């Protein structure tokens, strides 16, 4: 009984000493970290942050296990890495400051029907791909999934428009100034056109594939984006995803593959989150 009374007294004293400014202080720090993580999730910098966290955890474990040589190497790597982090994250830091300048930290995302918007986006892209295939108009369309590709969008011209088949065909029309680059789609909106993609470093890609296909494959090697490619020479429709290239697709097959990769996958993730909350 004395132990229980002592614990209850200590708990009461601790709660009594907590001031409202402590709670506000913690809440502000938590909110700032939440927003910073949101900015990182929009880019490939997320993987680098995970790598640094792993190094930090291993460093602490080596210190606890008294592995002094390992700990010294990891501590040195981490110190140098922090300097490199600032250089690598320069675009993200600039974007964060721009967000602060536009006072967008406190805006709440608008609600919308994810399934309907994704299905509409898939239909518009498939319709455009079908027309461009028949007319042999080359196209390269990048659709963001989980890995952020803002750095790719920034290499082109920012458009931020609603997706439509007519807009896509106008962009890739041979006389259009943006037809040579790629179109980047993010959150079911056409964010940018004329974007530059990294070429694939895979030596085993068929030599008959042109720059568009190599750029599409290169994008799948550095992100989980879905890429739709229309060949200017043959009019063939291809889709690149997770390092694999599926060629000579008709519009029905393209729509089915895109729906499985975008619509169904997103519904399954949301369903999993709802079930987890229900439990």
Secondary structure, 3 states (H helix, E strand, C coil): CHHHHHHHHHHHHHHHHCCHHHHHHHHHHHHHHHHHHHHHHCCCHHHHHHHHHHHHHHHHHHHHCCCHHHHHHHHHHHHHHHHHHHHHCHHHHHHHHHHHHCCCCCCCCCCCCHHHHHHHHHHHHHHHHHHHHHHCCCEEEEECCCCCCHHHHCCCEEEEEECCHHHHHHHHCCCCCCCCCEEEEECCEEEEEEECCCCCCCCCCCCCCCHHHHHHHHHHHHCCCEEEEECCCCCCEEEEECCEEEEEECHHHHHHHHHHHHHHHHHHHHHHHHHHHHC
